[in-house]
Amino acid sequence: LPGMVPPAPVSVPVTTPAPEPTSTTEPSTEPTTEPTTTAGDQDGTEQTDESTNSETTQPAAGEVNP
């Protein structure tokens, strides 16, 4: 649970400022393609990276301990 909580708040602030500046520049085609790709890519990569790191660190420590 602790590993999944940090990735969420970190992804939110990073994705919020990105679409804002893009929308102000061209709120016609850019906001439709930029926010969708940035939000999905960043959210998926961040959550997957954190989840994999946390999971890899936990099993490794458990195996080394015993």
PDB file of N, CA, C and O in Angstrom:
ATOM      1  N   LEU A   1       0.832  -1.219   0.000  1.00  0.00           N
ATOM      2  CA  LEU A   1       0.000   0.000   0.000  1.00  0.00           C
ATOM      3  C   LEU A   1       0.858   1.258   0.000  1.00  0.00           C
ATOM      4  O   LEU A   1       0.576   2.189  -0.754  1.00  0.00           O
ATOM      5  N   PRO A   2       1.885   1.307   0.815  1.00  0.00           N
ATOM      6  CA  PRO A   2       2.758   2.516   0.872  1.00  0.00           C
ATOM      7  C   PRO A   2       3.445   2.773  -0.466  1.00  0.00           C
ATOM      8  O   PRO A   2       3.707   3.923  -0.815  1.00  0.00           O
ATOM      9  N   GLY A   3       3.733   1.727  -1.205  1.00  0.00           N
ATOM     10  CA  GLY A   3       4.422   1.912  -2.496  1.00  0.00           C
ATOM     11  C   GLY A   3       3.489   2.483  -3.548  1.00  0.00           C
ATOM     12  O   GLY A   3       3.926   3.227  -4.426  1.00  0.00           O
ATOM     13  N   MET A   4       2.206   2.142  -3.468  1.00  0.00           N
ATOM     14  CA  MET A   4       1.263   2.616  -4.491  1.00  0.00           C
ATOM     15  C   MET A   4       0.797   4.044  -4.210  1.00  0.00           C
ATOM     16  O   MET A   4       0.360   4.743  -5.125  1.00  0.00           O
ATOM     17  N   VAL A   5       0.887   4.479  -2.964  1.00  0.00           N
ATOM     18  CA  VAL A   5       0.405   5.829  -2.601  1.00  0.00           C
ATOM     19  C   VAL A   5       1.318   6.924  -3.156  1.00  0.00           C
ATOM     20  O   VAL A   5       0.807   7.884  -3.733  1.00  0.00           O
ATOM     21  N   PRO A   6       2.629   6.828  -3.011  1.00  0.00           N
ATOM     22  CA  PRO A   6       3.552   7.876  -3.496  1.00  0.00           C
ATOM     23  C   PRO A   6       3.462   8.097  -5.005  1.00  0.00           C
ATOM     24  O   PRO A   6       3.445   9.250  -5.434  1.00  0.00           O
ATOM     25  N   PRO A   7       3.404   7.057  -5.825  1.00  0.00           N
ATOM     26  CA  PRO A   7       3.369   7.222  -7.288  1.00  0.00           C
ATOM     27  C   PRO A   7       2.153   8.028  -7.743  1.00  0.00           C
ATOM     28  O   PRO A   7       2.238   8.762  -8.728  1.00  0.00           O
ATOM     29  N   ALA A   8       1.030   7.904  -7.045  1.00  0.00           N
ATOM     30  CA  ALA A   8      -0.190   8.618  -7.449  1.00  0.00           C
ATOM     31  C   ALA A   8       0.000  10.129  -7.323  1.00  0.00           C
ATOM     32  O   ALA A   8      -0.173  10.840  -8.313  1.00  0.00           O
ATOM     33  N   PRO A   9       0.349  10.645  -6.145  1.00  0.00           N
ATOM     34  CA  PRO A   9       0.523  12.104  -5.953  1.00  0.00           C
ATOM     35  C   PRO A   9       1.643  12.661  -6.826  1.00  0.00           C
ATOM     36  O   PRO A   9       1.553  13.800  -7.285  1.00  0.00           O
ATOM     37  N   VAL A  10       2.674  11.894  -7.059  1.00  0.00           N
ATOM     38  CA  VAL A  10       3.804  12.378  -7.860  1.00  0.00           C
ATOM     39  C   VAL A  10       3.379  12.550  -9.311  1.00  0.00           C
ATOM     40  O   VAL A  10       3.809  13.489  -9.981  1.00  0.00           O
ATOM     41  N   SER A  11       2.527  11.636  -9.802  1.00  0.00           N
ATOM     42  CA  SER A  11       2.103  11.685 -11.205  1.00  0.00           C
ATOM     43  C   SER A  11       1.100  12.823 -11.418  1.00  0.00           C
ATOM     44  O   SER A  11       1.066  13.433 -12.487  1.00  0.00           O
ATOM     45  N   VAL A  12       0.298  13.102 -10.414  1.00  0.00           N
ATOM     46  CA  VAL A  12      -0.753  14.129 -10.542  1.00  0.00           C
ATOM     47  C   VAL A  12      -0.139  15.506 -10.794  1.00  0.00           C
ATOM     48  O   VAL A  12      -0.510  16.166 -11.765  1.00  0.00           O
ATOM     49  N   PRO A  13       0.787  15.956  -9.950  1.00  0.00           N
ATOM     50  CA  PRO A  13       1.389  17.295 -10.119  1.00  0.00           C
ATOM     51  C   PRO A  13       2.170  17.410 -11.426  1.00  0.00           C
ATOM     52  O   PRO A  13       2.183  18.475 -12.041  1.00  0.00           O
ATOM     53  N   VAL A  14       2.805  16.353 -11.848  1.00  0.00           N
ATOM     54  CA  VAL A  14       3.620  16.404 -13.070  1.00  0.00           C
ATOM     55  C   VAL A  14       2.734  16.479 -14.305  1.00  0.00           C
ATOM     56  O   VAL A  14       3.091  17.120 -15.293  1.00  0.00           O
ATOM     57  N   THR A  15       1.571  15.820 -14.249  1.00  0.00           N
ATOM     58  CA  THR A  15       0.673  15.798 -15.412  1.00  0.00           C
ATOM     59  C   THR A  15      -0.192  17.064 -15.460  1.00  0.00           C
ATOM     60  O   THR A  15      -0.626  17.473 -16.536  1.00  0.00           O
ATOM     61  N   THR A  16      -0.440  17.678 -14.319  1.00  0.00           N
ATOM     62  CA  THR A  16      -1.314  18.859 -14.285  1.00  0.00           C
ATOM     63  C   THR A  16      -0.652  20.062 -14.975  1.00  0.00           C
ATOM     64  O   THR A  16      -1.293  20.703 -15.808  1.00  0.00           O
ATOM     65  N   PRO A  17       0.585  20.382 -14.662  1.00  0.00           N
ATOM     66  CA  PRO A  17       1.264  21.536 -15.275  1.00  0.00           C
ATOM     67  C   PRO A  17       1.534  21.327 -16.762  1.00  0.00           C
ATOM     68  O   PRO A  17       1.610  22.300 -17.512  1.00  0.00           O
ATOM     69  N   ALA A  18       1.678  20.098 -17.196  1.00  0.00           N
ATOM     70  CA  ALA A  18       1.982  19.818 -18.605  1.00  0.00           C
ATOM     71  C   ALA A  18       0.826  20.234 -19.521  1.00  0.00           C
ATOM     72  O   ALA A  18       1.041  21.007 -20.454  1.00  0.00           O
ATOM     73  N   PRO A  19      -0.385  19.742 -19.280  1.00  0.00           N
ATOM     74  CA  PRO A  19      -1.535  20.076 -20.143  1.00  0.00           C
ATOM     75  C   PRO A  19      -1.897  21.559 -20.080  1.00  0.00           C
ATOM     76  O   PRO A  19      -2.421  22.101 -21.053  1.00  0.00           O
ATOM     77  N   GLU A  20      -1.631  22.216 -18.968  1.00  0.00           N
ATOM     78  CA  GLU A  20      -1.985  23.648 -18.832  1.00  0.00           C
ATOM     79  C   GLU A  20      -1.289  24.496 -19.886  1.00  0.00           C
ATOM     80  O   GLU A  20      -1.962  25.163 -20.672  1.00  0.00           O
ATOM     81  N   PRO A  21       0.047  24.487 -19.925  1.00  0.00           N
ATOM     82  CA  PRO A  21       0.788  25.294 -20.903  1.00  0.00           C
ATOM     83  C   PRO A  21       0.450  24.898 -22.338  1.00  0.00           C
ATOM     84  O   PRO A  21       0.387  25.752 -23.223  1.00  0.00           O
ATOM     85  N   THR A  22       0.236  23.618 -22.565  1.00  0.00           N
ATOM     86  CA  THR A  22      -0.084  23.142 -23.917  1.00  0.00           C
ATOM     87  C   THR A  22      -1.456  23.657 -24.350  1.00  0.00           C
ATOM     88  O   THR A  22      -1.638  24.071 -25.494  1.00  0.00           O
ATOM     89  N   SER A  23      -2.412  23.627 -23.433  1.00  0.00           N
ATOM     90  CA  SER A  23      -3.776  24.067 -23.741  1.00  0.00           C
ATOM     91  C   SER A  23      -3.769  25.559 -24.099  1.00  0.00           C
ATOM     92  O   SER A  23      -4.502  25.990 -24.989  1.00  0.00           O
ATOM     93  N   THR A  24      -2.947  26.335 -23.409  1.00  0.00           N
ATOM     94  CA  THR A  24      -2.910  27.781 -23.645  1.00  0.00           C
ATOM     95  C   THR A  24      -2.309  28.082 -25.019  1.00  0.00           C
ATOM     96  O   THR A  24      -2.651  29.085 -25.645  1.00  0.00           O
ATOM     97  N   THR A  25      -1.414  27.211 -25.481  1.00  0.00           N
ATOM     98  CA  THR A  25      -0.768  27.444 -26.770  1.00  0.00           C
ATOM     99  C   THR A  25      -1.710  27.105 -27.923  1.00  0.00           C
ATOM    100  O   THR A  25      -1.946  27.936 -28.799  1.00  0.00           O
ATOM    101  N   GLU A  26      -2.246  25.891 -27.923  1.00  0.00           N
ATOM    102  CA  GLU A  26      -3.144  25.482 -29.015  1.00  0.00           C
ATOM    103  C   GLU A  26      -4.244  24.568 -28.475  1.00  0.00           C
ATOM    104  O   GLU A  26      -4.131  23.345 -28.545  1.00  0.00           O
ATOM    105  N   PRO A  27      -5.293  25.159 -27.945  1.00  0.00           N
ATOM    106  CA  PRO A  27      -6.402  24.365 -27.370  1.00  0.00           C
ATOM    107  C   PRO A  27      -7.313  23.801 -28.458  1.00  0.00           C
ATOM    108  O   PRO A  27      -8.537  23.867 -28.341  1.00  0.00           O
ATOM    109  N   SER A  28      -6.723  23.251 -29.509  1.00  0.00           N
ATOM    110  CA  SER A  28      -7.538  22.725 -30.606  1.00  0.00           C
ATOM    111  C   SER A  28      -7.119  21.283 -30.911  1.00  0.00           C
ATOM    112  O   SER A  28      -7.940  20.367 -30.864  1.00  0.00           O
ATOM    113  N   THR A  29      -5.819  21.092 -31.227  1.00  0.00           N
ATOM    114  CA  THR A  29      -5.339  19.745 -31.567  1.00  0.00           C
ATOM    115  C   THR A  29      -4.281  19.290 -30.559  1.00  0.00           C
ATOM    116  O   THR A  29      -4.171  18.100 -30.262  1.00  0.00           O
ATOM    117  N   GLU A  30      -3.507  20.237 -30.039  1.00  0.00           N
ATOM    118  CA  GLU A  30      -2.441  19.876 -29.090  1.00  0.00           C
ATOM    119  C   GLU A  30      -3.014  19.274 -27.801  1.00  0.00           C
ATOM    120  O   GLU A  30      -2.605  18.185 -27.399  1.00  0.00           O
ATOM    121  N   PRO A  31      -3.946  19.961 -27.156  1.00  0.00           N
ATOM    122  CA  PRO A  31      -4.501  19.473 -25.876  1.00  0.00           C
ATOM    123  C   PRO A  31      -5.146  18.090 -26.015  1.00  0.00           C
ATOM    124  O   PRO A  31      -5.175  17.316 -25.058  1.00  0.00           O
ATOM    125  N   THR A  32      -5.658  17.787 -27.199  1.00  0.00           N
ATOM    126  CA  THR A  32      -6.348  16.501 -27.386  1.00  0.00           C
ATOM    127  C   THR A  32      -5.333  15.362 -27.494  1.00  0.00           C
ATOM    128  O   THR A  32      -5.585  14.253 -27.022  1.00  0.00           O
ATOM    129  N   THR A  33      -4.180  15.642 -28.122  1.00  0.00           N
ATOM    130  CA  THR A  33      -3.192  14.576 -28.322  1.00  0.00           C
ATOM    131  C   THR A  33      -2.114  14.627 -27.236  1.00  0.00           C
ATOM    132  O   THR A  33      -1.642  13.586 -26.781  1.00  0.00           O
ATOM    133  N   GLU A  34      -1.732  15.819 -26.828  1.00  0.00           N
ATOM    134  CA  GLU A  34      -0.652  15.948 -25.831  1.00  0.00           C
ATOM    135  C   GLU A  34      -1.091  15.415 -24.456  1.00  0.00           C
ATOM    136  O   GLU A  34      -0.468  14.490 -23.934  1.00  0.00           O
ATOM    137  N   PRO A  35      -2.147  15.980 -23.866  1.00  0.00           N
ATOM    138  CA  PRO A  35      -2.588  15.548 -22.529  1.00  0.00           C
ATOM    139  C   PRO A  35      -2.874  14.051 -22.480  1.00  0.00           C
ATOM    140  O   PRO A  35      -2.551  13.387 -21.495  1.00  0.00           O
ATOM    141  N   THR A  36      -3.485  13.514 -23.551  1.00  0.00           N
ATOM    142  CA  THR A  36      -3.849  12.084 -23.563  1.00  0.00           C
ATOM    143  C   THR A  36      -2.593  11.223 -23.552  1.00  0.00           C
ATOM    144  O   THR A  36      -2.518  10.234 -22.822  1.00  0.00           O
ATOM    145  N   THR A  37      -1.603  11.600 -24.366  1.00  0.00           N
ATOM    146  CA  THR A  37      -0.383  10.784 -24.454  1.00  0.00           C
ATOM    147  C   THR A  37       0.491  11.005 -23.213  1.00  0.00           C
ATOM    148  O   THR A  37       1.064  10.059 -22.672  1.00  0.00           O
ATOM    149  N   THR A  38       0.585  12.248 -22.776  1.00  0.00           N
ATOM    150  CA  THR A  38       1.446  12.557 -21.620  1.00  0.00           C
ATOM    151  C   THR A  38       0.869  11.934 -20.348  1.00  0.00           C
ATOM    152  O   THR A  38       1.591  11.332 -19.554  1.00  0.00           O
ATOM    153  N   ALA A  39      -0.435  12.087 -20.171  1.00  0.00           N
ATOM    154  CA  ALA A  39      -1.074  11.571 -18.943  1.00  0.00           C
ATOM    155  C   ALA A  39      -0.974  10.045 -18.917  1.00  0.00           C
ATOM    156  O   ALA A  39      -0.611   9.464 -17.895  1.00  0.00           O
ATOM    157  N   GLY A  40      -1.291   9.405 -20.024  1.00  0.00           N
ATOM    158  CA  GLY A  40      -1.250   7.936 -20.078  1.00  0.00           C
ATOM    159  C   GLY A  40       0.170   7.420 -19.961  1.00  0.00           C
ATOM    160  O   GLY A  40       0.440   6.489 -19.202  1.00  0.00           O
ATOM    161  N   ASP A  41       1.067   8.016 -20.704  1.00  0.00           N
ATOM    162  CA  ASP A  41       2.458   7.536 -20.685  1.00  0.00           C
ATOM    163  C   ASP A  41       3.083   7.756 -19.311  1.00  0.00           C
ATOM    164  O   ASP A  41       3.677   6.847 -18.731  1.00  0.00           O
ATOM    165  N   GLN A  42       2.937   8.980 -18.799  1.00  0.00           N
ATOM    166  CA  GLN A  42       3.563   9.302 -17.511  1.00  0.00           C
ATOM    167  C   GLN A  42       2.926   8.465 -16.391  1.00  0.00           C
ATOM    168  O   GLN A  42       3.628   7.880 -15.567  1.00  0.00           O
ATOM    169  N   ASP A  43       1.619   8.418 -16.375  1.00  0.00           N
ATOM    170  CA  ASP A  43       0.923   7.687 -15.318  1.00  0.00           C
ATOM    171  C   ASP A  43       1.305   6.205 -15.349  1.00  0.00           C
ATOM    172  O   ASP A  43       1.622   5.613 -14.317  1.00  0.00           O
ATOM    173  N   GLY A  44       1.271   5.624 -16.530  1.00  0.00           N
ATOM    174  CA  GLY A  44       1.576   4.195 -16.669  1.00  0.00           C
ATOM    175  C   GLY A  44       3.025   3.911 -16.323  1.00  0.00           C
ATOM    176  O   GLY A  44       3.320   2.947 -15.618  1.00  0.00           O
ATOM    177  N   THR A  45       3.930   4.744 -16.815  1.00  0.00           N
ATOM    178  CA  THR A  45       5.362   4.489 -16.569  1.00  0.00           C
ATOM    179  C   THR A  45       5.709   4.722 -15.098  1.00  0.00           C
ATOM    180  O   THR A  45       6.457   3.950 -14.498  1.00  0.00           O
ATOM    181  N   GLU A  46       5.163   5.784 -14.532  1.00  0.00           N
ATOM    182  CA  GLU A  46       5.498   6.104 -13.129  1.00  0.00           C
ATOM    183  C   GLU A  46       4.979   5.006 -12.193  1.00  0.00           C
ATOM    184  O   GLU A  46       5.714   4.499 -11.345  1.00  0.00           O
ATOM    185  N   GLN A  47       3.716   4.654 -12.361  1.00  0.00           N
ATOM    186  CA  GLN A  47       3.122   3.650 -11.482  1.00  0.00           C
ATOM    187  C   GLN A  47       3.819   2.302 -11.674  1.00  0.00           C
ATOM    188  O   GLN A  47       4.067   1.589 -10.702  1.00  0.00           O
ATOM    189  N   THR A  48       4.135   1.950 -12.922  1.00  0.00           N
ATOM    190  CA  THR A  48       4.770   0.653 -13.200  1.00  0.00           C
ATOM    191  C   THR A  48       6.193   0.651 -12.637  1.00  0.00           C
ATOM    192  O   THR A  48       6.638  -0.341 -12.059  1.00  0.00           O
ATOM    193  N   ASP A  49       6.890   1.755 -12.810  1.00  0.00           N
ATOM    194  CA  ASP A  49       8.281   1.829 -12.318  1.00  0.00           C
ATOM    195  C   ASP A  49       8.312   1.695 -10.791  1.00  0.00           C
ATOM    196  O   ASP A  49       9.085   0.913 -10.238  1.00  0.00           O
ATOM    197  N   GLU A  50       7.461   2.470 -10.130  1.00  0.00           N
ATOM    198  CA  GLU A  50       7.442   2.447  -8.659  1.00  0.00           C
ATOM    199  C   GLU A  50       7.002   1.059  -8.168  1.00  0.00           C
ATOM    200  O   GLU A  50       7.597   0.500  -7.247  1.00  0.00           O
ATOM    201  N   SER A  51       5.965   0.521  -8.789  1.00  0.00           N
ATOM    202  CA  SER A  51       5.431  -0.781  -8.372  1.00  0.00           C
ATOM    203  C   SER A  51       6.510  -1.851  -8.542  1.00  0.00           C
ATOM    204  O   SER A  51       6.688  -2.700  -7.669  1.00  0.00           O
ATOM    205  N   THR A  52       7.223  -1.810  -9.658  1.00  0.00           N
ATOM    206  CA  THR A  52       8.258  -2.821  -9.925  1.00  0.00           C
ATOM    207  C   THR A  52       9.421  -2.650  -8.948  1.00  0.00           C
ATOM    208  O   THR A  52       9.964  -3.630  -8.438  1.00  0.00           O
ATOM    209  N   ASN A  53       9.790  -1.416  -8.699  1.00  0.00           N
ATOM    210  CA  ASN A  53      10.902  -1.154  -7.774  1.00  0.00           C
ATOM    211  C   ASN A  53      10.561  -1.655  -6.368  1.00  0.00           C
ATOM    212  O   ASN A  53      11.359  -2.341  -5.730  1.00  0.00           O
ATOM    213  N   SER A  54       9.376  -1.304  -5.904  1.00  0.00           N
ATOM    214  CA  SER A  54       8.954  -1.694  -4.558  1.00  0.00           C
ATOM    215  C   SER A  54       8.884  -3.221  -4.473  1.00  0.00           C
ATOM    216  O   SER A  54       9.354  -3.819  -3.505  1.00  0.00           O
ATOM    217  N   GLU A  55       8.298  -3.840  -5.489  1.00  0.00           N
ATOM    218  CA  GLU A  55       8.136  -5.302  -5.467  1.00  0.00           C
ATOM    219  C   GLU A  55       9.490  -6.001  -5.551  1.00  0.00           C
ATOM    220  O   GLU A  55       9.715  -7.021  -4.900  1.00  0.00           O
ATOM    221  N   THR A  56      10.384  -5.444  -6.356  1.00  0.00           N
ATOM    222  CA  THR A  56      11.706  -6.072  -6.526  1.00  0.00           C
ATOM    223  C   THR A  56      12.531  -5.930  -5.244  1.00  0.00           C
ATOM    224  O   THR A  56      13.306  -6.817  -4.888  1.00  0.00           O
ATOM    225  N   THR A  57      12.348  -4.802  -4.561  1.00  0.00           N
ATOM    226  CA  THR A  57      13.127  -4.568  -3.338  1.00  0.00           C
ATOM    227  C   THR A  57      12.609  -5.450  -2.200  1.00  0.00           C
ATOM    228  O   THR A  57      13.388  -5.955  -1.392  1.00  0.00           O
ATOM    229  N   GLN A  58      11.307  -5.626  -2.145  1.00  0.00           N
ATOM    230  CA  GLN A  58      10.721  -6.426  -1.054  1.00  0.00           C
ATOM    231  C   GLN A  58      11.120  -7.906  -1.176  1.00  0.00           C
ATOM    232  O   GLN A  58      11.642  -8.469  -0.214  1.00  0.00           O
ATOM    233  N   PRO A  59      10.893  -8.544  -2.316  1.00  0.00           N
ATOM    234  CA  PRO A  59      11.258  -9.965  -2.466  1.00  0.00           C
ATOM    235  C   PRO A  59      12.760 -10.187  -2.286  1.00  0.00           C
ATOM    236  O   PRO A  59      13.177 -11.177  -1.684  1.00  0.00           O
ATOM    237  N   ALA A  60      13.563  -9.269  -2.806  1.00  0.00           N
ATOM    238  CA  ALA A  60      15.026  -9.419  -2.709  1.00  0.00           C
ATOM    239  C   ALA A  60      15.436  -9.420  -1.238  1.00  0.00           C
ATOM    240  O   ALA A  60      16.227 -10.264  -0.818  1.00  0.00           O
ATOM    241  N   ALA A  61      14.908  -8.485  -0.455  1.00  0.00           N
ATOM    242  CA  ALA A  61      15.275  -8.388   0.961  1.00  0.00           C
ATOM    243  C   ALA A  61      14.812  -9.644   1.694  1.00  0.00           C
ATOM    244  O   ALA A  61      15.542 -10.178   2.530  1.00  0.00           O
ATOM    245  N   GLY A  62      13.616 -10.115   1.389  1.00  0.00           N
ATOM    246  CA  GLY A  62      13.081 -11.311   2.039  1.00  0.00           C
ATOM    247  C   GLY A  62      13.943 -12.533   1.737  1.00  0.00           C
ATOM    248  O   GLY A  62      14.206 -13.352   2.617  1.00  0.00           O
ATOM    249  N   GLU A  63      14.374 -12.645   0.494  1.00  0.00           N
ATOM    250  CA  GLU A  63      15.183 -13.821   0.108  1.00  0.00           C
ATOM    251  C   GLU A  63      16.557 -13.762   0.783  1.00  0.00           C
ATOM    252  O   GLU A  63      17.107 -14.784   1.193  1.00  0.00           O
ATOM    253  N   VAL A  64      17.090 -12.561   0.886  1.00  0.00           N
ATOM    254  CA  VAL A  64      18.436 -12.415   1.474  1.00  0.00           C
ATOM    255  C   VAL A  64      18.379 -12.627   2.992  1.00  0.00           C
ATOM    256  O   VAL A  64      19.314 -13.154   3.594  1.00  0.00           O
ATOM    257  N   ASN A  65      17.277 -12.210   3.588  1.00  0.00           N
ATOM    258  CA  ASN A  65      17.146 -12.341   5.048  1.00  0.00           C
ATOM    259  C   ASN A  65      17.210 -13.807   5.499  1.00  0.00           C
ATOM    260  O   ASN A  65      18.045 -14.149   6.336  1.00  0.00           O
ATOM    261  N   PRO A  66      16.376 -14.648   4.979  1.00  0.00           N
ATOM    262  CA  PRO A  66      16.364 -16.078   5.382  1.00  0.00           C
ATOM    263  C   PRO A  66      17.590 -16.788   4.822  1.00  0.00           C
ATOM    264  O   PRO A  66      17.766 -17.986   5.045  1.00  0.00           O
TER     265      PRO A  66
END
